[in-house]
Amino acid sequence: MSKERRLFSRDFKIKVVQAYDSGVSAVELSRQFEIHPNVIYNWSREYRKDPDNAFASSTHQSDIPEASERRIAELERMLGRLSLENDFLKKALTSAKDILSKGKPGSTKP
C-alpha cells in the first residue's frame, strides 16, 4: 500500500535544513519528523544552491484550498444534474411500464 504524499511548508523545510546544518544527523531528523533521510539531503542541497529562492514551489500550496473548493462546487453541480436526470428517467420508465402493461391498441406488444 502506498502512503499519501505529504506536503511540507517552506518554513518547515528550512527549519529541518538548519537543524541538519547545525550538526543534527539526517537519521535523527528523519526519525523525529518521519521523513526519509534522502529527503533531508535533497532539501539541504536545494537550500545550499539558492537560500533565498529555495522551496519556492511550496508557497503555492495556499492555492490548494481554493482549487479544492472549486472542484467541490463543480462536483455538487454535477451531482444535482445527475439526480434530476435519474428522477426523470425513473418517471419515464414507470410511465412506459404502465403504457405497455395496459395493452392499448397500437402498442408494439405482440
Biopython code that builds the backbone (N, CA, C, O; Angstrom):
import numpy as np
from Bio.PDB.StructureBuilder import StructureBuilder

atoms = [
    (1, "MET", "N", (0.839, -1.183, 0.000)),
    (1, "MET", "CA", (0.000, 0.000, 0.000)),
    (1, "MET", "C", (0.884, 1.247, 0.000)),
    (1, "MET", "O", (1.876, 1.309, 0.727)),
    (2, "SER", "N", (0.531, 2.220, -0.801)),
    (2, "SER", "CA", (1.333, 3.437, -0.850)),
    (2, "SER", "C", (0.752, 4.479, 0.098)),
    (2, "SER", "O", (-0.457, 4.564, 0.308)),
    (3, "LYS", "N", (1.650, 5.253, 0.652)),
    (3, "LYS", "CA", (1.221, 6.331, 1.536)),
    (3, "LYS", "C", (0.873, 7.549, 0.702)),
    (3, "LYS", "O", (1.388, 7.734, -0.400)),
    (4, "GLU", "N", (0.003, 8.366, 1.236)),
    (4, "GLU", "CA", (-0.344, 9.611, 0.551)),
    (4, "GLU", "C", (0.821, 10.578, 0.685)),
    (4, "GLU", "O", (1.440, 10.673, 1.744)),
    (5, "ARG", "N", (1.113, 11.286, -0.377)),
    (5, "ARG", "CA", (2.233, 12.221, -0.381)),
    (5, "ARG", "C", (1.931, 13.381, 0.559)),
    (5, "ARG", "O", (0.864, 13.992, 0.492)),
    (6, "ARG", "N", (2.879, 13.670, 1.430)),
    (6, "ARG", "CA", (2.707, 14.778, 2.359)),
    (6, "ARG", "C", (3.346, 16.038, 1.795)),
    (6, "ARG", "O", (4.371, 15.977, 1.116)),
    (7, "LEU", "N", (2.740, 17.163, 2.078)),
    (7, "LEU", "CA", (3.261, 18.453, 1.629)),
    (7, "LEU", "C", (3.788, 19.207, 2.835)),
    (7, "LEU", "O", (3.131, 19.284, 3.873)),
    (8, "PHE", "N", (4.977, 19.760, 2.687)),
    (8, "PHE", "CA", (5.609, 20.489, 3.781)),
    (8, "PHE", "C", (5.765, 21.950, 3.388)),
    (8, "PHE", "O", (6.042, 22.268, 2.232)),
    (9, "SER", "N", (5.585, 22.824, 4.353)),
    (9, "SER", "CA", (5.720, 24.249, 4.087)),
    (9, "SER", "C", (7.193, 24.613, 3.917)),
    (9, "SER", "O", (8.088, 23.867, 4.314)),
    (10, "ARG", "N", (7.413, 25.755, 3.328)),
    (10, "ARG", "CA", (8.772, 26.250, 3.127)),
    (10, "ARG", "C", (9.462, 26.449, 4.466)),
    (10, "ARG", "O", (10.637, 26.112, 4.617)),
    (11, "ASP", "N", (8.735, 27.000, 5.446)),
    (11, "ASP", "CA", (9.313, 27.242, 6.772)),
    (11, "ASP", "C", (9.748, 25.938, 7.440)),
    (11, "ASP", "O", (10.802, 25.880, 8.074)),
    (12, "PHE", "N", (8.940, 24.903, 7.295)),
    (12, "PHE", "CA", (9.275, 23.613, 7.883)),
    (12, "PHE", "C", (10.555, 23.061, 7.252)),
    (12, "PHE", "O", (11.440, 22.577, 7.957)),
    (13, "LYS", "N", (10.648, 23.135, 5.932)),
    (13, "LYS", "CA", (11.827, 22.620, 5.240)),
    (13, "LYS", "C", (13.085, 23.364, 5.671)),
    (13, "LYS", "O", (14.133, 22.756, 5.891)),
    (14, "ILE", "N", (12.971, 24.680, 5.790)),
    (14, "ILE", "CA", (14.124, 25.477, 6.214)),
    (14, "ILE", "C", (14.518, 25.113, 7.642)),
    (14, "ILE", "O", (15.706, 25.022, 7.951)),
    (15, "LYS", "N", (13.550, 24.908, 8.498)),
    (15, "LYS", "CA", (13.824, 24.518, 9.890)),
    (15, "LYS", "C", (14.591, 23.193, 9.933)),
    (15, "LYS", "O", (15.563, 23.061, 10.677)),
    (16, "VAL", "N", (14.155, 22.216, 9.137)),
    (16, "VAL", "CA", (14.819, 20.911, 9.106)),
    (16, "VAL", "C", (16.230, 21.052, 8.554)),
    (16, "VAL", "O", (17.166, 20.468, 9.101)),
    (17, "VAL", "N", (16.400, 21.821, 7.475)),
    (17, "VAL", "CA", (17.724, 22.007, 6.874)),
    (17, "VAL", "C", (18.664, 22.707, 7.844)),
    (17, "VAL", "O", (19.834, 22.337, 7.947)),
    (18, "GLN", "N", (18.173, 23.706, 8.548)),
    (18, "GLN", "CA", (19.020, 24.414, 9.507)),
    (18, "GLN", "C", (19.425, 23.498, 10.659)),
    (18, "GLN", "O", (20.551, 23.579, 11.150)),
    (19, "ALA", "N", (18.521, 22.635, 11.088)),
    (19, "ALA", "CA", (18.870, 21.667, 12.137)),
    (19, "ALA", "C", (19.930, 20.703, 11.618)),
    (19, "ALA", "O", (20.859, 20.354, 12.346)),
    (20, "TYR", "N", (19.800, 20.274, 10.379)),
    (20, "TYR", "CA", (20.777, 19.365, 9.770)),
    (20, "TYR", "C", (22.136, 20.059, 9.652)),
    (20, "TYR", "O", (23.171, 19.464, 9.957)),
    (21, "ASP", "N", (22.127, 21.315, 9.210)),
    (21, "ASP", "CA", (23.376, 22.054, 9.061)),
    (21, "ASP", "C", (24.034, 22.361, 10.400)),
    (21, "ASP", "O", (25.247, 22.560, 10.463)),
    (22, "SER", "N", (23.247, 22.402, 11.465)),
    (22, "SER", "CA", (23.818, 22.699, 12.783)),
    (22, "SER", "C", (24.449, 21.470, 13.433)),
    (22, "SER", "O", (25.043, 21.567, 14.507)),
    (23, "GLY", "N", (24.320, 20.318, 12.781)),
    (23, "GLY", "CA", (25.007, 19.145, 13.298)),
    (23, "GLY", "C", (24.116, 17.983, 13.675)),
    (23, "GLY", "O", (24.627, 16.912, 14.003)),
    (24, "VAL", "N", (22.813, 18.147, 13.642)),
    (24, "VAL", "CA", (21.910, 17.044, 13.936)),
    (24, "VAL", "C", (21.930, 16.100, 12.730)),
    (24, "VAL", "O", (21.847, 16.546, 11.586)),
    (25, "SER", "N", (22.039, 14.811, 12.989)),
    (25, "SER", "CA", (22.156, 13.867, 11.871)),
    (25, "SER", "C", (20.833, 13.754, 11.113)),
    (25, "SER", "O", (19.752, 13.957, 11.666)),
    (26, "ALA", "N", (20.960, 13.427, 9.838)),
    (26, "ALA", "CA", (19.773, 13.271, 8.996)),
    (26, "ALA", "C", (18.926, 12.107, 9.482)),
    (26, "ALA", "O", (17.700, 12.148, 9.388)),
    (27, "VAL", "N", (19.567, 11.078, 9.997)),
    (27, "VAL", "CA", (18.838, 9.914, 10.501)),
    (27, "VAL", "C", (17.991, 10.304, 11.716)),
    (27, "VAL", "O", (16.834, 9.900, 11.836)),
    (28, "GLU", "N", (18.579, 11.083, 12.600)),
    (28, "GLU", "CA", (17.844, 11.537, 13.789)),
    (28, "GLU", "C", (16.667, 12.423, 13.394)),
    (28, "GLU", "O", (15.568, 12.276, 13.930)),
    (29, "LEU", "N", (16.894, 13.342, 12.459)),
    (29, "LEU", "CA", (15.814, 14.207, 11.992)),
    (29, "LEU", "C", (14.729, 13.404, 11.283)),
    (29, "LEU", "O", (13.540, 13.692, 11.422)),
    (30, "SER", "N", (15.150, 12.396, 10.522)),
    (30, "SER", "CA", (14.166, 11.593, 9.804)),
    (30, "SER", "C", (13.276, 10.827, 10.768)),
    (30, "SER", "O", (12.081, 10.665, 10.518)),
    (31, "ARG", "N", (13.845, 10.359, 11.860)),
    (31, "ARG", "CA", (13.024, 9.685, 12.877)),
    (31, "ARG", "C", (12.094, 10.666, 13.580)),
    (31, "ARG", "O", (10.930, 10.362, 13.841)),
    (32, "GLN", "N", (12.622, 11.834, 13.878)),
    (32, "GLN", "CA", (11.833, 12.845, 14.595)),
    (32, "GLN", "C", (10.647, 13.320, 13.767)),
    (32, "GLN", "O", (9.538, 13.448, 14.286)),
    (33, "PHE", "N", (10.875, 13.582, 12.472)),
    (33, "PHE", "CA", (9.819, 14.150, 11.632)),
    (33, "PHE", "C", (9.162, 13.131, 10.706)),
    (33, "PHE", "O", (8.272, 13.474, 9.928)),
    (34, "GLU", "N", (9.604, 11.873, 10.793)),
    (34, "GLU", "CA", (9.050, 10.788, 9.983)),
    (34, "GLU", "C", (9.143, 11.080, 8.488)),
    (34, "GLU", "O", (8.170, 10.956, 7.745)),
    (35, "ILE", "N", (10.346, 11.471, 8.075)),
    (35, "ILE", "CA", (10.638, 11.663, 6.658)),
    (35, "ILE", "C", (11.932, 10.915, 6.343)),
    (35, "ILE", "O", (12.754, 10.692, 7.231)),
    (36, "HIS", "N", (12.109, 10.535, 5.108)),
    (36, "HIS", "CA", (13.279, 9.764, 4.711)),
    (36, "HIS", "C", (14.524, 10.645, 4.734)),
    (36, "HIS", "O", (14.450, 11.819, 4.369)),
    (37, "PRO", "N", (15.666, 10.103, 5.157)),
    (37, "PRO", "CA", (16.898, 10.909, 5.172)),
    (37, "PRO", "C", (17.257, 11.491, 3.794)),
    (37, "PRO", "O", (17.817, 12.584, 3.710)),
    (38, "ASN", "N", (16.934, 10.763, 2.720)),
    (38, "ASN", "CA", (17.232, 11.297, 1.382)),
    (38, "ASN", "C", (16.483, 12.595, 1.108)),
    (38, "ASN", "O", (16.977, 13.465, 0.392)),
    (39, "VAL", "N", (15.291, 12.722, 1.679)),
    (39, "VAL", "CA", (14.517, 13.958, 1.521)),
    (39, "VAL", "C", (15.280, 15.116, 2.174)),
    (39, "VAL", "O", (15.352, 16.213, 1.620)),
    (40, "ILE", "N", (15.842, 14.860, 3.348)),
    (40, "ILE", "CA", (16.606, 15.896, 4.058)),
    (40, "ILE", "C", (17.842, 16.279, 3.245)),
    (40, "ILE", "O", (18.172, 17.459, 3.129)),
    (41, "TYR", "N", (18.524, 15.279, 2.684)),
    (41, "TYR", "CA", (19.696, 15.579, 1.855)),
    (41, "TYR", "C", (19.310, 16.434, 0.646)),
    (41, "TYR", "O", (20.009, 17.389, 0.308)),
    (42, "ASN", "N", (18.206, 16.091, 0.004)),
    (42, "ASN", "CA", (17.757, 16.863, -1.165)),
    (42, "ASN", "C", (17.383, 18.281, -0.776)),
    (42, "ASN", "O", (17.740, 19.235, -1.468)),
    (43, "TRP", "N", (16.662, 18.423, 0.335)),
    (43, "TRP", "CA", (16.294, 19.762, 0.796)),
    (43, "TRP", "C", (17.545, 20.579, 1.102)),
    (43, "TRP", "O", (17.618, 21.757, 0.754)),
    (44, "SER", "N", (18.516, 19.966, 1.743)),
    (44, "SER", "CA", (19.747, 20.657, 2.106)),
    (44, "SER", "C", (20.497, 21.109, 0.853)),
    (44, "SER", "O", (20.993, 22.234, 0.786)),
    (45, "ARG", "N", (20.572, 20.226, -0.131)),
    (45, "ARG", "CA", (21.251, 20.555, -1.383)),
    (45, "ARG", "C", (20.555, 21.735, -2.078)),
    (45, "ARG", "O", (21.210, 22.659, -2.560)),
    (46, "GLU", "N", (19.231, 21.686, -2.119)),
    (46, "GLU", "CA", (18.473, 22.766, -2.760)),
    (46, "GLU", "C", (18.654, 24.082, -2.009)),
    (46, "GLU", "O", (18.776, 25.141, -2.624)),
    (47, "TYR", "N", (18.670, 24.014, -0.694)),
    (47, "TYR", "CA", (18.811, 25.224, 0.116)),
    (47, "TYR", "C", (20.210, 25.831, -0.050)),
    (47, "TYR", "O", (20.353, 27.053, -0.093)),
    (48, "ARG", "N", (21.245, 24.979, -0.144)),
    (48, "ARG", "CA", (22.605, 25.480, -0.321)),
    (48, "ARG", "C", (22.798, 26.141, -1.685)),
    (48, "ARG", "O", (23.580, 27.085, -1.803)),
    (49, "LYS", "N", (22.111, 25.673, -2.701)),
    (49, "LYS", "CA", (22.238, 26.260, -4.044)),
    (49, "LYS", "C", (21.748, 27.701, -4.066)),
    (49, "LYS", "O", (22.427, 28.579, -4.599)),
    (50, "ASP", "N", (20.567, 27.951, -3.489)),
    (50, "ASP", "CA", (19.964, 29.292, -3.527)),
    (50, "ASP", "C", (19.028, 29.466, -2.333)),
    (50, "ASP", "O", (17.832, 29.195, -2.440)),
    (51, "PRO", "N", (19.566, 29.917, -1.193)),
    (51, "PRO", "CA", (18.754, 30.004, 0.023)),
    (51, "PRO", "C", (17.527, 30.917, -0.098)),
    (51, "PRO", "O", (16.492, 30.654, 0.515)),
    (52, "ASP", "N", (17.644, 31.981, -0.883)),
    (52, "ASP", "CA", (16.518, 32.918, -0.980)),
    (52, "ASP", "C", (15.352, 32.352, -1.779)),
    (52, "ASP", "O", (14.194, 32.640, -1.475)),
    (53, "ASN", "N", (15.645, 31.551, -2.795)),
    (53, "ASN", "CA", (14.585, 31.019, -3.655)),
    (53, "ASN", "C", (14.326, 29.530, -3.441)),
    (53, "ASN", "O", (13.562, 28.916, -4.185)),
    (54, "ALA", "N", (14.951, 28.963, -2.445)),
    (54, "ALA", "CA", (14.757, 27.530, -2.187)),
    (54, "ALA", "C", (13.318, 27.270, -1.764)),
    (54, "ALA", "O", (12.726, 28.043, -1.010)),
    (55, "PHE", "N", (12.780, 26.193, -2.250)),
    (55, "PHE", "CA", (11.418, 25.743, -1.904)),
    (55, "PHE", "C", (10.356, 26.748, -2.322)),
    (55, "PHE", "O", (9.319, 26.849, -1.667)),
    (56, "ALA", "N", (10.587, 27.489, -3.389)),
    (56, "ALA", "CA", (9.626, 28.491, -3.840)),
    (56, "ALA", "C", (8.311, 27.857, -4.258)),
    (56, "ALA", "O", (7.256, 28.475, -4.115)),
    (57, "SER", "N", (8.355, 26.638, -4.770)),
    (57, "SER", "CA", (7.117, 25.982, -5.186)),
    (57, "SER", "C", (6.226, 25.660, -3.999)),
    (57, "SER", "O", (5.028, 25.440, -4.175)),
    (58, "SER", "N", (6.783, 25.627, -2.797)),
    (58, "SER", "CA", (5.989, 25.328, -1.606)),
    (58, "SER", "C", (5.046, 26.466, -1.242)),
    (58, "SER", "O", (4.075, 26.256, -0.515)),
    (59, "THR", "N", (5.322, 27.669, -1.740)),
    (59, "THR", "CA", (4.474, 28.800, -1.392)),
    (59, "THR", "C", (3.148, 28.760, -2.129)),
    (59, "THR", "O", (2.212, 29.458, -1.739)),
    (60, "HIS", "N", (3.042, 27.958, -3.187)),
    (60, "HIS", "CA", (1.805, 27.885, -3.962)),
    (60, "HIS", "C", (0.782, 26.963, -3.320)),
    (60, "HIS", "O", (-0.299, 26.762, -3.875)),
    (61, "GLN", "N", (1.097, 26.407, -2.178)),
    (61, "GLN", "CA", (0.176, 25.499, -1.514)),
    (61, "GLN", "C", (-1.051, 26.220, -0.980)),
    (61, "GLN", "O", (-2.051, 25.577, -0.662)),
    (62, "SER", "N", (-0.995, 27.545, -0.876)),
    (62, "SER", "CA", (-2.167, 28.293, -0.427)),
    (62, "SER", "C", (-3.273, 28.260, -1.473)),
    (62, "SER", "O", (-4.433, 28.513, -1.147)),
    (63, "ASP", "N", (-2.934, 27.951, -2.731)),
    (63, "ASP", "CA", (-3.927, 27.852, -3.792)),
    (63, "ASP", "C", (-4.710, 26.544, -3.720)),
    (63, "ASP", "O", (-5.771, 26.427, -4.334)),
    (64, "ILE", "N", (-4.209, 25.577, -2.990)),
    (64, "ILE", "CA", (-4.844, 24.270, -2.930)),
    (64, "ILE", "C", (-6.261, 24.344, -2.371)),
    (64, "ILE", "O", (-7.157, 23.742, -2.962)),
    (65, "PRO", "N", (-6.519, 25.050, -1.263)),
    (65, "PRO", "CA", (-7.903, 25.109, -0.773)),
    (65, "PRO", "C", (-8.866, 25.740, -1.772)),
    (65, "PRO", "O", (-10.005, 25.288, -1.889)),
    (66, "GLU", "N", (-8.441, 26.765, -2.488)),
    (66, "GLU", "CA", (-9.311, 27.396, -3.478)),
    (66, "GLU", "C", (-9.636, 26.429, -4.602)),
    (66, "GLU", "O", (-10.781, 26.354, -5.048)),
    (67, "ALA", "N", (-8.655, 25.701, -5.055)),
    (67, "ALA", "CA", (-8.876, 24.717, -6.120)),
    (67, "ALA", "C", (-9.805, 23.615, -5.623)),
    (67, "ALA", "O", (-10.662, 23.138, -6.367)),
    (68, "SER", "N", (-9.637, 23.217, -4.379)),
    (68, "SER", "CA", (-10.499, 22.178, -3.812)),
    (68, "SER", "C", (-11.941, 22.663, -3.723)),
    (68, "SER", "O", (-12.873, 21.916, -4.019)),
    (69, "GLU", "N", (-12.119, 23.909, -3.315)),
    (69, "GLU", "CA", (-13.472, 24.459, -3.217)),
    (69, "GLU", "C", (-14.136, 24.532, -4.590)),
    (69, "GLU", "O", (-15.322, 24.229, -4.728)),
    (70, "ARG", "N", (-13.366, 24.937, -5.610)),
    (70, "ARG", "CA", (-13.913, 24.981, -6.961)),
    (70, "ARG", "C", (-14.302, 23.588, -7.431)),
    (70, "ARG", "O", (-15.353, 23.404, -8.046)),
    (71, "ARG", "N", (-13.462, 22.619, -7.144)),
    (71, "ARG", "CA", (-13.741, 21.244, -7.552)),
    (71, "ARG", "C", (-14.977, 20.713, -6.833)),
    (71, "ARG", "O", (-15.797, 20.027, -7.444)),
    (72, "ILE", "N", (-15.119, 21.018, -5.551)),
    (72, "ILE", "CA", (-16.292, 20.580, -4.790)),
    (72, "ILE", "C", (-17.550, 21.194, -5.371)),
    (72, "ILE", "O", (-18.556, 20.502, -5.529)),
    (73, "ALA", "N", (-17.515, 22.486, -5.694)),
    (73, "ALA", "CA", (-18.679, 23.154, -6.278)),
    (73, "ALA", "C", (-19.047, 22.524, -7.618)),
    (73, "ALA", "O", (-20.224, 22.326, -7.918)),
    (74, "GLU", "N", (-18.029, 22.212, -8.421)),
    (74, "GLU", "CA", (-18.280, 21.581, -9.718)),
    (74, "GLU", "C", (-18.927, 20.203, -9.531)),
    (74, "GLU", "O", (-19.866, 19.846, -10.244)),
    (75, "LEU", "N", (-18.421, 19.449, -8.580)),
    (75, "LEU", "CA", (-18.983, 18.114, -8.326)),
    (75, "LEU", "C", (-20.403, 18.187, -7.765)),
    (75, "LEU", "O", (-21.234, 17.335, -8.079)),
    (76, "GLU", "N", (-20.688, 19.193, -6.942)),
    (76, "GLU", "CA", (-22.044, 19.361, -6.418)),
    (76, "GLU", "C", (-23.024, 19.692, -7.546)),
    (76, "GLU", "O", (-24.149, 19.191, -7.560)),
    (77, "ARG", "N", (-22.594, 20.541, -8.495)),
    (77, "ARG", "CA", (-23.449, 20.842, -9.645)),
    (77, "ARG", "C", (-23.710, 19.589, -10.467)),
    (77, "ARG", "O", (-24.834, 19.340, -10.900)),
    (78, "MET", "N", (-22.659, 18.806, -10.676)),
    (78, "MET", "CA", (-22.805, 17.574, -11.438)),
    (78, "MET", "C", (-23.740, 16.603, -10.721)),
    (78, "MET", "O", (-24.559, 15.943, -11.361)),
    (79, "LEU", "N", (-23.621, 16.514, -9.415)),
    (79, "LEU", "CA", (-24.493, 15.634, -8.633)),
    (79, "LEU", "C", (-25.951, 16.056, -8.759)),
    (79, "LEU", "O", (-26.829, 15.208, -8.918)),
    (80, "GLY", "N", (-26.213, 17.344, -8.691)),
    (80, "GLY", "CA", (-27.574, 17.844, -8.849)),
    (80, "GLY", "C", (-28.146, 17.525, -10.216)),
    (80, "GLY", "O", (-29.291, 17.089, -10.339)),
    (81, "ARG", "N", (-27.335, 17.747, -11.247)),
    (81, "ARG", "CA", (-27.771, 17.466, -12.610)),
    (81, "ARG", "C", (-28.066, 15.980, -12.786)),
    (81, "ARG", "O", (-29.085, 15.621, -13.375)),
    (82, "LEU", "N", (-27.200, 15.123, -12.291)),
    (82, "LEU", "CA", (-27.405, 13.680, -12.413)),
    (82, "LEU", "C", (-28.604, 13.203, -11.605)),
    (82, "LEU", "O", (-29.292, 12.271, -12.019)),
    (83, "SER", "N", (-28.864, 13.820, -10.469)),
    (83, "SER", "CA", (-30.046, 13.469, -9.676)),
    (83, "SER", "C", (-31.328, 13.798, -10.438)),
    (83, "SER", "O", (-32.275, 13.012, -10.441)),
    (84, "LEU", "N", (-31.350, 14.964, -11.083)),
    (84, "LEU", "CA", (-32.510, 15.343, -11.885)),
    (84, "LEU", "C", (-32.716, 14.371, -13.042)),
    (84, "LEU", "O", (-33.840, 13.948, -13.311)),
    (85, "GLU", "N", (-31.635, 14.019, -13.723)),
    (85, "GLU", "CA", (-31.741, 13.069, -14.826)),
    (85, "GLU", "C", (-32.234, 11.711, -14.334)),
    (85, "GLU", "O", (-33.061, 11.071, -14.984)),
    (86, "ASN", "N", (-31.732, 11.282, -13.205)),
    (86, "ASN", "CA", (-32.134, 9.997, -12.639)),
    (86, "ASN", "C", (-33.626, 9.997, -12.306)),
    (86, "ASN", "O", (-34.331, 9.040, -12.626)),
    (87, "ASP", "N", (-34.109, 11.058, -11.667)),
    (87, "ASP", "CA", (-35.540, 11.159, -11.343)),
    (87, "ASP", "C", (-36.382, 11.150, -12.611)),
    (87, "ASP", "O", (-37.409, 10.475, -12.669)),
    (88, "PHE", "N", (-35.957, 11.894, -13.625)),
    (88, "PHE", "CA", (-36.690, 11.942, -14.889)),
    (88, "PHE", "C", (-36.770, 10.553, -15.518)),
    (88, "PHE", "O", (-37.834, 10.138, -15.978)),
    (89, "LEU", "N", (-35.650, 9.838, -15.539)),
    (89, "LEU", "CA", (-35.628, 8.509, -16.153)),
    (89, "LEU", "C", (-36.464, 7.503, -15.365)),
    (89, "LEU", "O", (-37.088, 6.621, -15.956)),
    (90, "LYS", "N", (-36.482, 7.624, -14.057)),
    (90, "LYS", "CA", (-37.324, 6.735, -13.250)),
    (90, "LYS", "C", (-38.800, 6.946, -13.583)),
    (90, "LYS", "O", (-39.555, 5.985, -13.741)),
    (91, "LYS", "N", (-39.204, 8.217, -13.688)),
    (91, "LYS", "CA", (-40.602, 8.523, -14.021)),
    (91, "LYS", "C", (-40.934, 8.043, -15.435)),
    (91, "LYS", "O", (-42.018, 7.509, -15.672)),
    (92, "ALA", "N", (-40.008, 8.230, -16.367)),
    (92, "ALA", "CA", (-40.239, 7.785, -17.744)),
    (92, "ALA", "C", (-40.362, 6.270, -17.806)),
    (92, "ALA", "O", (-41.190, 5.751, -18.554)),
    (93, "LEU", "N", (-39.565, 5.564, -17.044)),
    (93, "LEU", "CA", (-39.632, 4.106, -17.026)),
    (93, "LEU", "C", (-40.956, 3.630, -16.433)),
    (93, "LEU", "O", (-41.569, 2.690, -16.940)),
    (94, "THR", "N", (-41.389, 4.283, -15.363)),
    (94, "THR", "CA", (-42.673, 3.931, -14.758)),
    (94, "THR", "C", (-43.804, 4.165, -15.746)),
    (94, "THR", "O", (-44.687, 3.319, -15.889)),
    (95, "SER", "N", (-43.787, 5.301, -16.427)),
    (95, "SER", "CA", (-44.820, 5.609, -17.427)),
    (95, "SER", "C", (-44.798, 4.594, -18.560)),
    (95, "SER", "O", (-45.856, 4.153, -19.009)),
    (96, "ALA", "N", (-43.639, 4.223, -19.022)),
    (96, "ALA", "CA", (-43.522, 3.257, -20.115)),
    (96, "ALA", "C", (-44.065, 1.897, -19.681)),
    (96, "ALA", "O", (-44.735, 1.218, -20.459)),
    (97, "LYS", "N", (-43.781, 1.502, -18.454)),
    (97, "LYS", "CA", (-44.296, 0.226, -17.945)),
    (97, "LYS", "C", (-45.818, 0.248, -17.873)),
    (97, "LYS", "O", (-46.472, -0.731, -18.234)),
    (98, "ASP", "N", (-46.385, 1.362, -17.406)),
    (98, "ASP", "CA", (-47.838, 1.498, -17.320)),
    (98, "ASP", "C", (-48.483, 1.400, -18.695)),
    (98, "ASP", "O", (-49.494, 0.718, -18.867)),
    (99, "ILE", "N", (-47.904, 2.072, -19.656)),
    (99, "ILE", "CA", (-48.450, 2.059, -21.015)),
    (99, "ILE", "C", (-48.382, 0.659, -21.605)),
    (99, "ILE", "O", (-49.352, 0.201, -22.210)),
    (100, "LEU", "N", (-47.292, -0.009, -21.447)),
    (100, "LEU", "CA", (-47.131, -1.352, -22.015)),
    (100, "LEU", "C", (-47.982, -2.389, -21.290)),
    (100, "LEU", "O", (-48.440, -3.349, -21.909)),
    (101, "SER", "N", (-48.198, -2.212, -20.002)),
    (101, "SER", "CA", (-48.978, -3.203, -19.253)),
    (101, "SER", "C", (-50.475, -3.087, -19.537)),
    (101, "SER", "O", (-51.202, -4.068, -19.380)),
    (102, "LYS", "N", (-50.950, -1.916, -19.951)),
    (102, "LYS", "CA", (-52.376, -1.726, -20.252)),
    (102, "LYS", "C", (-52.744, -2.340, -21.589)),
    (102, "LYS", "O", (-53.914, -2.627, -21.841)),
    (103, "GLY", "N", (-51.766, -2.541, -22.440)),
    (103, "GLY", "CA", (-52.015, -3.143, -23.736)),
    (103, "GLY", "C", (-52.937, -2.330, -24.608)),
    (103, "GLY", "O", (-53.845, -2.884, -25.227)),
    (104, "LYS", "N", (-52.734, -1.058, -24.673)),
    (104, "LYS", "CA", (-53.560, -0.175, -25.502)),
    (104, "LYS", "C", (-53.403, -0.546, -26.966)),
    (104, "LYS", "O", (-52.358, -1.060, -27.365)),
    (105, "PRO", "N", (-54.425, -0.292, -27.772)),
    (105, "PRO", "CA", (-54.337, -0.554, -29.206)),
    (105, "PRO", "C", (-53.198, 0.269, -29.800)),
    (105, "PRO", "O", (-52.962, 1.412, -29.406)),
    (106, "GLY", "N", (-52.514, -0.325, -30.733)),
    (106, "GLY", "CA", (-51.415, 0.375, -31.371)),
    (106, "GLY", "C", (-50.115, 0.167, -30.635)),
    (106, "GLY", "O", (-49.092, 0.733, -31.019)),
    (107, "SER", "N", (-50.130, -0.622, -29.597)),
    (107, "SER", "CA", (-48.890, -0.865, -28.885)),
    (107, "SER", "C", (-48.056, -1.866, -29.661)),
    (107, "SER", "O", (-48.575, -2.571, -30.526)),
    (108, "THR", "N", (-46.821, -1.931, -29.370)),
    (108, "THR", "CA", (-45.921, -2.839, -30.069)),
    (108, "THR", "C", (-45.858, -4.218, -29.426)),
    (108, "THR", "O", (-45.069, -5.073, -29.830)),
    (109, "LYS", "N", (-46.692, -4.417, -28.431)),
    (109, "LYS", "CA", (-46.682, -5.688, -27.716)),
    (109, "LYS", "C", (-47.387, -6.758, -28.565)),
    (109, "LYS", "O", (-48.487, -6.511, -29.059)),
    (110, "PRO", "N", (-46.774, -7.950, -28.747)),
    (110, "PRO", "CA", (-47.390, -8.987, -29.598)),
    (110, "PRO", "C", (-48.572, -9.665, -28.959)),
    (110, "PRO", "O", (-49.177, -10.550, -29.563)),
]
sb = StructureBuilder()
sb.init_structure("model")
sb.init_model(0)
sb.init_chain("A")
sb.init_seg("    ")
for serial, (resi, resn, name, xyz) in enumerate(atoms, 1):
    if name == "N":
        sb.init_residue(resn, " ", resi, " ")
    sb.init_atom(name, np.array(xyz, "f"), 0.0, 1.0, " ", f" {name:<3s}", serial, name[0])
structure = sb.get_structure()
